[in-house]
């Protein structure tokens, strides 16, 4: 069970417009999350992983300095 104060790692993922299309977004996000978790295994280090996704064109239209 996750509680406030647990050590976490946050992943910011930028997707191409094609990968971010609504029809594919769920499938794409699931594959990205699975790949990152399998490659890095944050649970092994006691880290809870969180994922934040943005689409390339979305960032171009509404830039967010923290995503630069």
PDB file of N, CA, C and O in Angstrom:
ATOM      1  N   UNK A   1       0.834  -1.178   0.000  1.00  0.00           N
ATOM      2  CA  UNK A   1       0.000   0.000   0.000  1.00  0.00           C
ATOM      3  C   UNK A   1       0.881   1.245   0.000  1.00  0.00           C
ATOM      4  O   UNK A   1       1.847   1.338   0.757  1.00  0.00           O
ATOM      5  N   UNK A   2       0.539   2.182  -0.845  1.00  0.00           N
ATOM      6  CA  UNK A   2       1.323   3.412  -0.934  1.00  0.00           C
ATOM      7  C   UNK A   2       0.800   4.436   0.059  1.00  0.00           C
ATOM      8  O   UNK A   2      -0.408   4.595   0.238  1.00  0.00           O
ATOM      9  N   UNK A   3       1.731   5.122   0.697  1.00  0.00           N
ATOM     10  CA  UNK A   3       1.345   6.145   1.652  1.00  0.00           C
ATOM     11  C   UNK A   3       2.107   7.426   1.360  1.00  0.00           C
ATOM     12  O   UNK A   3       3.107   7.423   0.642  1.00  0.00           O
ATOM     13  N   UNK A   4       1.627   8.502   1.918  1.00  0.00           N
ATOM     14  CA  UNK A   4       2.294   9.785   1.751  1.00  0.00           C
ATOM     15  C   UNK A   4       3.697   9.677   2.324  1.00  0.00           C
ATOM     16  O   UNK A   4       3.894   9.161   3.424  1.00  0.00           O
ATOM     17  N   UNK A   5       4.670  10.167   1.566  1.00  0.00           N
ATOM     18  CA  UNK A   5       6.049  10.125   2.012  1.00  0.00           C
ATOM     19  C   UNK A   5       6.836   8.957   1.458  1.00  0.00           C
ATOM     20  O   UNK A   5       8.053   8.896   1.631  1.00  0.00           O
ATOM     21  N   UNK A   6       6.154   8.014   0.782  1.00  0.00           N
ATOM     22  CA  UNK A   6       6.873   6.908   0.155  1.00  0.00           C
ATOM     23  C   UNK A   6       7.806   7.455  -0.928  1.00  0.00           C
ATOM     24  O   UNK A   6       7.486   8.439  -1.594  1.00  0.00           O
ATOM     25  N   UNK A   7       8.932   6.825  -1.092  1.00  0.00           N
ATOM     26  CA  UNK A   7       9.876   7.230  -2.118  1.00  0.00           C
ATOM     27  C   UNK A   7       9.313   6.861  -3.483  1.00  0.00           C
ATOM     28  O   UNK A   7       8.872   5.732  -3.698  1.00  0.00           O
ATOM     29  N   UNK A   8       9.332   7.815  -4.397  1.00  0.00           N
ATOM     30  CA  UNK A   8       8.728   7.612  -5.713  1.00  0.00           C
ATOM     31  C   UNK A   8       9.649   8.100  -6.810  1.00  0.00           C
ATOM     32  O   UNK A   8      10.584   8.867  -6.579  1.00  0.00           O
ATOM     33  N   UNK A   9       9.355   7.629  -8.011  1.00  0.00           N
ATOM     34  CA  UNK A   9      10.058   8.110  -9.194  1.00  0.00           C
ATOM     35  C   UNK A   9       8.988   8.481 -10.221  1.00  0.00           C
ATOM     36  O   UNK A   9       8.028   7.741 -10.435  1.00  0.00           O
ATOM     37  N   UNK A  10       9.174   9.638 -10.848  1.00  0.00           N
ATOM     38  CA  UNK A  10       8.203  10.143 -11.804  1.00  0.00           C
ATOM     39  C   UNK A  10       8.821  10.140 -13.198  1.00  0.00           C
ATOM     40  O   UNK A  10       9.929  10.637 -13.401  1.00  0.00           O
ATOM     41  N   UNK A  11       8.100   9.583 -14.137  1.00  0.00           N
ATOM     42  CA  UNK A  11       8.557   9.543 -15.522  1.00  0.00           C
ATOM     43  C   UNK A  11       7.693  10.477 -16.352  1.00  0.00           C
ATOM     44  O   UNK A  11       6.465  10.409 -16.305  1.00  0.00           O
ATOM     45  N   UNK A  12       8.340  11.344 -17.108  1.00  0.00           N
ATOM     46  CA  UNK A  12       7.647  12.214 -18.055  1.00  0.00           C
ATOM     47  C   UNK A  12       7.912  11.656 -19.444  1.00  0.00           C
ATOM     48  O   UNK A  12       9.058  11.524 -19.873  1.00  0.00           O
ATOM     49  N   UNK A  13       6.831  11.333 -20.131  1.00  0.00           N
ATOM     50  CA  UNK A  13       6.947  10.681 -21.428  1.00  0.00           C
ATOM     51  C   UNK A  13       6.292  11.558 -22.490  1.00  0.00           C
ATOM     52  O   UNK A  13       5.129  11.941 -22.365  1.00  0.00           O
ATOM     53  N   UNK A  14       7.050  11.870 -23.532  1.00  0.00           N
ATOM     54  CA  UNK A  14       6.508  12.633 -24.662  1.00  0.00           C
ATOM     55  C   UNK A  14       6.285  11.659 -25.804  1.00  0.00           C
ATOM     56  O   UNK A  14       7.199  10.954 -26.231  1.00  0.00           O
ATOM     57  N   UNK A  15       5.044  11.633 -26.294  1.00  0.00           N
ATOM     58  CA  UNK A  15       4.671  10.738 -27.385  1.00  0.00           C
ATOM     59  C   UNK A  15       4.545  11.500 -28.692  1.00  0.00           C
ATOM     60  O   UNK A  15       4.210  12.684 -28.706  1.00  0.00           O
ATOM     61  N   UNK A  16       4.816  10.812 -29.782  1.00  0.00           N
ATOM     62  CA  UNK A  16       4.554  11.412 -31.091  1.00  0.00           C
ATOM     63  C   UNK A  16       3.043  11.579 -31.231  1.00  0.00           C
ATOM     64  O   UNK A  16       2.264  10.959 -30.507  1.00  0.00           O
ATOM     65  N   UNK A  17       2.652  12.418 -32.166  1.00  0.00           N
ATOM     66  CA  UNK A  17       1.221  12.618 -32.396  1.00  0.00           C
ATOM     67  C   UNK A  17       0.543  11.307 -32.782  1.00  0.00           C
ATOM     68  O   UNK A  17      -0.570  11.029 -32.335  1.00  0.00           O
ATOM     69  N   UNK A  18       1.198  10.515 -33.595  1.00  0.00           N
ATOM     70  CA  UNK A  18       0.631   9.233 -34.029  1.00  0.00           C
ATOM     71  C   UNK A  18       0.432   8.297 -32.832  1.00  0.00           C
ATOM     72  O   UNK A  18      -0.625   7.681 -32.694  1.00  0.00           O
ATOM     73  N   UNK A  19       1.428   8.192 -31.987  1.00  0.00           N
ATOM     74  CA  UNK A  19       1.333   7.304 -30.821  1.00  0.00           C
ATOM     75  C   UNK A  19       0.314   7.821 -29.816  1.00  0.00           C
ATOM     76  O   UNK A  19      -0.249   7.047 -29.042  1.00  0.00           O
ATOM     77  N   UNK A  20       0.077   9.120 -29.825  1.00  0.00           N
ATOM     78  CA  UNK A  20      -0.831   9.719 -28.867  1.00  0.00           C
ATOM     79  C   UNK A  20      -2.271   9.822 -29.327  1.00  0.00           C
ATOM     80  O   UNK A  20      -3.120  10.335 -28.597  1.00  0.00           O
ATOM     81  N   UNK A  21      -2.559   9.341 -30.531  1.00  0.00           N
ATOM     82  CA  UNK A  21      -3.947   9.366 -31.001  1.00  0.00           C
ATOM     83  C   UNK A  21      -4.820   8.590 -30.034  1.00  0.00           C
ATOM     84  O   UNK A  21      -4.410   7.544 -29.531  1.00  0.00           O
ATOM     85  N   UNK A  22      -6.000   9.081 -29.772  1.00  0.00           N
ATOM     86  CA  UNK A  22      -6.895   8.468 -28.791  1.00  0.00           C
ATOM     87  C   UNK A  22      -7.115   6.982 -29.035  1.00  0.00           C
ATOM     88  O   UNK A  22      -7.252   6.205 -28.090  1.00  0.00           O
ATOM     89  N   UNK A  23      -7.147   6.591 -30.300  1.00  0.00           N
ATOM     90  CA  UNK A  23      -7.390   5.189 -30.624  1.00  0.00           C
ATOM     91  C   UNK A  23      -6.254   4.313 -30.108  1.00  0.00           C
ATOM     92  O   UNK A  23      -6.478   3.157 -29.746  1.00  0.00           O
ATOM     93  N   UNK A  24      -5.041   4.852 -30.071  1.00  0.00           N
ATOM     94  CA  UNK A  24      -3.861   4.072 -29.695  1.00  0.00           C
ATOM     95  C   UNK A  24      -3.311   4.440 -28.328  1.00  0.00           C
ATOM     96  O   UNK A  24      -2.458   3.723 -27.805  1.00  0.00           O
ATOM     97  N   UNK A  25      -3.765   5.519 -27.740  1.00  0.00           N
ATOM     98  CA  UNK A  25      -3.128   6.065 -26.542  1.00  0.00           C
ATOM     99  C   UNK A  25      -3.050   5.053 -25.396  1.00  0.00           C
ATOM    100  O   UNK A  25      -1.994   4.896 -24.783  1.00  0.00           O
ATOM    101  N   UNK A  26      -4.124   4.386 -25.113  1.00  0.00           N
ATOM    102  CA  UNK A  26      -4.133   3.422 -24.009  1.00  0.00           C
ATOM    103  C   UNK A  26      -3.117   2.301 -24.248  1.00  0.00           C
ATOM    104  O   UNK A  26      -2.356   1.931 -23.354  1.00  0.00           O
ATOM    105  N   UNK A  27      -3.121   1.774 -25.463  1.00  0.00           N
ATOM    106  CA  UNK A  27      -2.185   0.696 -25.809  1.00  0.00           C
ATOM    107  C   UNK A  27      -0.745   1.183 -25.737  1.00  0.00           C
ATOM    108  O   UNK A  27       0.128   0.495 -25.207  1.00  0.00           O
ATOM    109  N   UNK A  28      -0.504   2.372 -26.275  1.00  0.00           N
ATOM    110  CA  UNK A  28       0.847   2.935 -26.263  1.00  0.00           C
ATOM    111  C   UNK A  28       1.320   3.184 -24.838  1.00  0.00           C
ATOM    112  O   UNK A  28       2.442   2.823 -24.482  1.00  0.00           O
ATOM    113  N   UNK A  29       0.475   3.797 -24.028  1.00  0.00           N
ATOM    114  CA  UNK A  29       0.848   4.095 -22.640  1.00  0.00           C
ATOM    115  C   UNK A  29       1.157   2.809 -21.877  1.00  0.00           C
ATOM    116  O   UNK A  29       2.121   2.747 -21.114  1.00  0.00           O
ATOM    117  N   UNK A  30       0.348   1.807 -22.084  1.00  0.00           N
ATOM    118  CA  UNK A  30       0.576   0.532 -21.408  1.00  0.00           C
ATOM    119  C   UNK A  30       1.915  -0.085 -21.803  1.00  0.00           C
ATOM    120  O   UNK A  30       2.642  -0.598 -20.954  1.00  0.00           O
ATOM    121  N   UNK A  31       2.236  -0.032 -23.095  1.00  0.00           N
ATOM    122  CA  UNK A  31       3.522  -0.589 -23.548  1.00  0.00           C
ATOM    123  C   UNK A  31       4.695   0.193 -22.984  1.00  0.00           C
ATOM    124  O   UNK A  31       5.691  -0.398 -22.568  1.00  0.00           O
ATOM    125  N   UNK A  32       4.586   1.527 -22.965  1.00  0.00           N
ATOM    126  CA  UNK A  32       5.666   2.365 -22.427  1.00  0.00           C
ATOM    127  C   UNK A  32       5.871   2.054 -20.943  1.00  0.00           C
ATOM    128  O   UNK A  32       7.003   1.864 -20.498  1.00  0.00           O
ATOM    129  N   UNK A  33       4.795   2.004 -20.190  1.00  0.00           N
ATOM    130  CA  UNK A  33       4.886   1.726 -18.757  1.00  0.00           C
ATOM    131  C   UNK A  33       5.499   0.352 -18.518  1.00  0.00           C
ATOM    132  O   UNK A  33       6.400   0.207 -17.691  1.00  0.00           O
ATOM    133  N   UNK A  34       5.018  -0.648 -19.232  1.00  0.00           N
ATOM    134  CA  UNK A  34       5.570  -2.005 -19.075  1.00  0.00           C
ATOM    135  C   UNK A  34       7.056  -2.047 -19.394  1.00  0.00           C
ATOM    136  O   UNK A  34       7.835  -2.661 -18.665  1.00  0.00           O
ATOM    137  N   UNK A  35       7.451  -1.392 -20.488  1.00  0.00           N
ATOM    138  CA  UNK A  35       8.862  -1.386 -20.890  1.00  0.00           C
ATOM    139  C   UNK A  35       9.734  -0.715 -19.834  1.00  0.00           C
ATOM    140  O   UNK A  35      10.772  -1.252 -19.449  1.00  0.00           O
ATOM    141  N   UNK A  36       9.316   0.450 -19.371  1.00  0.00           N
ATOM    142  CA  UNK A  36      10.115   1.167 -18.374  1.00  0.00           C
ATOM    143  C   UNK A  36      10.208   0.362 -17.078  1.00  0.00           C
ATOM    144  O   UNK A  36      11.281   0.250 -16.485  1.00  0.00           O
ATOM    145  N   UNK A  37       9.095  -0.187 -16.651  1.00  0.00           N
ATOM    146  CA  UNK A  37       9.117  -0.973 -15.404  1.00  0.00           C
ATOM    147  C   UNK A  37       9.988  -2.222 -15.552  1.00  0.00           C
ATOM    148  O   UNK A  37      10.704  -2.588 -14.620  1.00  0.00           O
ATOM    149  N   UNK A  38       9.933  -2.870 -16.698  1.00  0.00           N
ATOM    150  CA  UNK A  38      10.756  -4.068 -16.913  1.00  0.00           C
ATOM    151  C   UNK A  38      12.238  -3.733 -17.006  1.00  0.00           C
ATOM    152  O   UNK A  38      13.080  -4.491 -16.523  1.00  0.00           O
ATOM    153  N   UNK A  39      12.557  -2.608 -17.620  1.00  0.00           N
ATOM    154  CA  UNK A  39      13.964  -2.234 -17.803  1.00  0.00           C
ATOM    155  C   UNK A  39      14.581  -1.653 -16.534  1.00  0.00           C
ATOM    156  O   UNK A  39      15.762  -1.874 -16.264  1.00  0.00           O
ATOM    157  N   UNK A  40      13.800  -0.916 -15.757  1.00  0.00           N
ATOM    158  CA  UNK A  40      14.376  -0.236 -14.591  1.00  0.00           C
ATOM    159  C   UNK A  40      14.024  -0.901 -13.266  1.00  0.00           C
ATOM    160  O   UNK A  40      14.759  -0.754 -12.290  1.00  0.00           O
ATOM    161  N   UNK A  41      12.914  -1.629 -13.216  1.00  0.00           N
ATOM    162  CA  UNK A  41      12.433  -2.322 -12.032  1.00  0.00           C
ATOM    163  C   UNK A  41      12.476  -1.447 -10.777  1.00  0.00           C
ATOM    164  O   UNK A  41      13.193  -1.758  -9.827  1.00  0.00           O
ATOM    165  N   UNK A  42      11.699  -0.338 -10.774  1.00  0.00           N
ATOM    166  CA  UNK A  42      11.718   0.566  -9.621  1.00  0.00           C
ATOM    167  C   UNK A  42      11.297  -0.101  -8.315  1.00  0.00           C
ATOM    168  O   UNK A  42      11.740   0.308  -7.242  1.00  0.00           O
ATOM    169  N   UNK A  43      10.440  -1.129  -8.396  1.00  0.00           N
ATOM    170  CA  UNK A  43      10.023  -1.826  -7.170  1.00  0.00           C
ATOM    171  C   UNK A  43      11.213  -2.456  -6.453  1.00  0.00           C
ATOM    172  O   UNK A  43      11.231  -2.550  -5.226  1.00  0.00           O
ATOM    173  N   UNK A  44      12.195  -2.882  -7.221  1.00  0.00           N
ATOM    174  CA  UNK A  44      13.406  -3.489  -6.656  1.00  0.00           C
ATOM    175  C   UNK A  44      14.103  -2.523  -5.703  1.00  0.00           C
ATOM    176  O   UNK A  44      14.750  -2.939  -4.743  1.00  0.00           O
ATOM    177  N   UNK A  45      13.961  -1.226  -5.983  1.00  0.00           N
ATOM    178  CA  UNK A  45      14.612  -0.204  -5.167  1.00  0.00           C
ATOM    179  C   UNK A  45      13.640   0.440  -4.171  1.00  0.00           C
ATOM    180  O   UNK A  45      13.971   1.424  -3.510  1.00  0.00           O
ATOM    181  N   UNK A  46      12.440  -0.132  -4.079  1.00  0.00           N
ATOM    182  CA  UNK A  46      11.450   0.405  -3.155  1.00  0.00           C
ATOM    183  C   UNK A  46      10.812   1.691  -3.638  1.00  0.00           C
ATOM    184  O   UNK A  46      10.311   2.478  -2.834  1.00  0.00           O
ATOM    185  N   UNK A  47      10.825   1.911  -4.941  1.00  0.00           N
ATOM    186  CA  UNK A  47      10.266   3.131  -5.522  1.00  0.00           C
ATOM    187  C   UNK A  47       8.895   2.868  -6.131  1.00  0.00           C
ATOM    188  O   UNK A  47       8.673   1.843  -6.776  1.00  0.00           O
ATOM    189  N   UNK A  48       8.002   3.784  -5.923  1.00  0.00           N
ATOM    190  CA  UNK A  48       6.706   3.735  -6.596  1.00  0.00           C
ATOM    191  C   UNK A  48       6.835   4.576  -7.864  1.00  0.00           C
ATOM    192  O   UNK A  48       7.306   5.712  -7.816  1.00  0.00           O
ATOM    193  N   UNK A  49       6.418   4.019  -8.984  1.00  0.00           N
ATOM    194  CA  UNK A  49       6.581   4.738 -10.247  1.00  0.00           C
ATOM    195  C   UNK A  49       5.275   5.378 -10.684  1.00  0.00           C
ATOM    196  O   UNK A  49       4.201   4.785 -10.577  1.00  0.00           O
ATOM    197  N   UNK A  50       5.394   6.604 -11.182  1.00  0.00           N
ATOM    198  CA  UNK A  50       4.267   7.366 -11.699  1.00  0.00           C
ATOM    199  C   UNK A  50       4.639   7.856 -13.093  1.00  0.00           C
ATOM    200  O   UNK A  50       5.793   8.191 -13.359  1.00  0.00           O
ATOM    201  N   UNK A  51       3.658   7.893 -13.967  1.00  0.00           N
ATOM    202  CA  UNK A  51       3.901   8.261 -15.357  1.00  0.00           C
ATOM    203  C   UNK A  51       3.003   9.419 -15.757  1.00  0.00           C
ATOM    204  O   UNK A  51       1.811   9.446 -15.451  1.00  0.00           O
ATOM    205  N   UNK A  52       3.608  10.373 -16.449  1.00  0.00           N
ATOM    206  CA  UNK A  52       2.882  11.532 -16.956  1.00  0.00           C
ATOM    207  C   UNK A  52       3.165  11.615 -18.445  1.00  0.00           C
ATOM    208  O   UNK A  52       4.325  11.666 -18.852  1.00  0.00           O
ATOM    209  N   UNK A  53       2.130  11.630 -19.255  1.00  0.00           N
ATOM    210  CA  UNK A  53       2.287  11.617 -20.704  1.00  0.00           C
ATOM    211  C   UNK A  53       1.870  12.951 -21.308  1.00  0.00           C
ATOM    212  O   UNK A  53       0.922  13.589 -20.849  1.00  0.00           O
ATOM    213  N   UNK A  54       2.595  13.362 -22.344  1.00  0.00           N
ATOM    214  CA  UNK A  54       2.218  14.513 -23.161  1.00  0.00           C
ATOM    215  C   UNK A  54       2.431  14.125 -24.621  1.00  0.00           C
ATOM    216  O   UNK A  54       3.241  13.259 -24.948  1.00  0.00           O
ATOM    217  N   UNK A  55       1.682  14.791 -25.477  1.00  0.00           N
ATOM    218  CA  UNK A  55       1.799  14.573 -26.922  1.00  0.00           C
ATOM    219  C   UNK A  55       2.594  15.736 -27.491  1.00  0.00           C
ATOM    220  O   UNK A  55       2.410  16.883 -27.084  1.00  0.00           O
ATOM    221  N   UNK A  56       3.470  15.437 -28.425  1.00  0.00           N
ATOM    222  CA  UNK A  56       4.392  16.423 -28.987  1.00  0.00           C
ATOM    223  C   UNK A  56       3.683  17.690 -29.452  1.00  0.00           C
ATOM    224  O   UNK A  56       4.117  18.791 -29.114  1.00  0.00           O
ATOM    225  N   UNK A  57       2.607  17.559 -30.217  1.00  0.00           N
ATOM    226  CA  UNK A  57       1.912  18.751 -30.720  1.00  0.00           C
ATOM    227  C   UNK A  57       1.265  19.537 -29.581  1.00  0.00           C
ATOM    228  O   UNK A  57       1.152  20.761 -29.657  1.00  0.00           O
ATOM    229  N   UNK A  58       0.845  18.849 -28.542  1.00  0.00           N
ATOM    230  CA  UNK A  58       0.265  19.510 -27.371  1.00  0.00           C
ATOM    231  C   UNK A  58       1.310  20.408 -26.711  1.00  0.00           C
ATOM    232  O   UNK A  58       1.013  21.536 -26.318  1.00  0.00           O
ATOM    233  N   UNK A  59       2.528  19.901 -26.594  1.00  0.00           N
ATOM    234  CA  UNK A  59       3.602  20.707 -26.001  1.00  0.00           C
ATOM    235  C   UNK A  59       3.965  21.892 -26.874  1.00  0.00           C
ATOM    236  O   UNK A  59       4.333  22.950 -26.364  1.00  0.00           O
ATOM    237  N   UNK A  60       3.866  21.727 -28.190  1.00  0.00           N
ATOM    238  CA  UNK A  60       4.170  22.827 -29.108  1.00  0.00           C
ATOM    239  C   UNK A  60       3.127  23.923 -28.987  1.00  0.00           C
ATOM    240  O   UNK A  60       3.457  25.107 -29.055  1.00  0.00           O
ATOM    241  N   UNK A  61       1.856  23.532 -28.805  1.00  0.00           N
ATOM    242  CA  UNK A  61       0.769  24.499 -28.706  1.00  0.00           C
ATOM    243  C   UNK A  61       0.732  25.190 -27.333  1.00  0.00           C
ATOM    244  O   UNK A  61       0.460  26.387 -27.235  1.00  0.00           O
ATOM    245  N   UNK A  62       1.007  24.422 -26.292  1.00  0.00           N
ATOM    246  CA  UNK A  62       0.969  24.931 -24.925  1.00  0.00           C
ATOM    247  C   UNK A  62       2.234  24.522 -24.201  1.00  0.00           C
ATOM    248  O   UNK A  62       2.234  23.566 -23.426  1.00  0.00           O
ATOM    249  N   UNK A  63       3.321  25.252 -24.456  1.00  0.00           N
ATOM    250  CA  UNK A  63       4.591  24.866 -23.829  1.00  0.00           C
ATOM    251  C   UNK A  63       4.515  24.923 -22.300  1.00  0.00           C
ATOM    252  O   UNK A  63       3.912  25.827 -21.721  1.00  0.00           O
ATOM    253  N   UNK A  64       5.129  23.956 -21.686  1.00  0.00           N
ATOM    254  CA  UNK A  64       5.241  23.922 -20.234  1.00  0.00           C
ATOM    255  C   UNK A  64       6.724  23.942 -19.898  1.00  0.00           C
ATOM    256  O   UNK A  64       7.443  23.000 -20.233  1.00  0.00           O
ATOM    257  N   UNK A  65       7.192  24.989 -19.248  1.00  0.00           N
ATOM    258  CA  UNK A  65       8.629  25.103 -18.954  1.00  0.00           C
ATOM    259  C   UNK A  65       9.196  23.886 -18.241  1.00  0.00           C
ATOM    260  O   UNK A  65      10.351  23.525 -18.471  1.00  0.00           O
ATOM    261  N   UNK A  66       8.424  23.256 -17.397  1.00  0.00           N
ATOM    262  CA  UNK A  66       8.951  22.100 -16.667  1.00  0.00           C
ATOM    263  C   UNK A  66       9.187  20.898 -17.583  1.00  0.00           C
ATOM    264  O   UNK A  66       9.864  19.948 -17.191  1.00  0.00           O
ATOM    265  N   UNK A  67       8.630  20.931 -18.807  1.00  0.00           N
ATOM    266  CA  UNK A  67       8.815  19.829 -19.765  1.00  0.00           C
ATOM    267  C   UNK A  67       9.907  20.141 -20.774  1.00  0.00           C
ATOM    268  O   UNK A  67      10.170  19.340 -21.672  1.00  0.00           O
ATOM    269  N   UNK A  68      10.542  21.288 -20.637  1.00  0.00           N
ATOM    270  CA  UNK A  68      11.571  21.693 -21.613  1.00  0.00           C
ATOM    271  C   UNK A  68      12.799  20.833 -21.510  1.00  0.00           C
ATOM    272  O   UNK A  68      13.759  21.036 -22.254  1.00  0.00           O
TER     273      UNK A  68
END
